[in-house]
Amino acid sequence: EGNEPGDAAKITYRELLHRVCQFANVLRSQGVKKGDRVSIYLPMILELVVAMLACARIGALHSIVFAGFSAESLCERILDCGCSLLVT
């Protein structure tokens, strides 16, 4: 459910699994492999969950930075964790 009244979406496990597998393939095509670190900079939307589960599926570590952070804060977190990819 979203922040606005009536703003909601439903997804089945099958649809979620399909999206996660698709995004895991995108991550692999970008060179992400097991043990790599990925930063995810998204608001609370379905794509955040998909990206997080896709990272877990291929064995990549993920760090979630919510979209309310400034560019400087995001930069500090990226440098601290040594991530190889940023998902926005």
Buried (B, 14 or more C-beta within 10 A) or exposed (E): EEEEEEEEEEEEEEEBEEBBBEBBEEBBEEEBEEEBBBBBBBEEEEBBBBBBBBBEBBEBBBBBBEEEEEEEEBEEBBEEBEBBBBBE
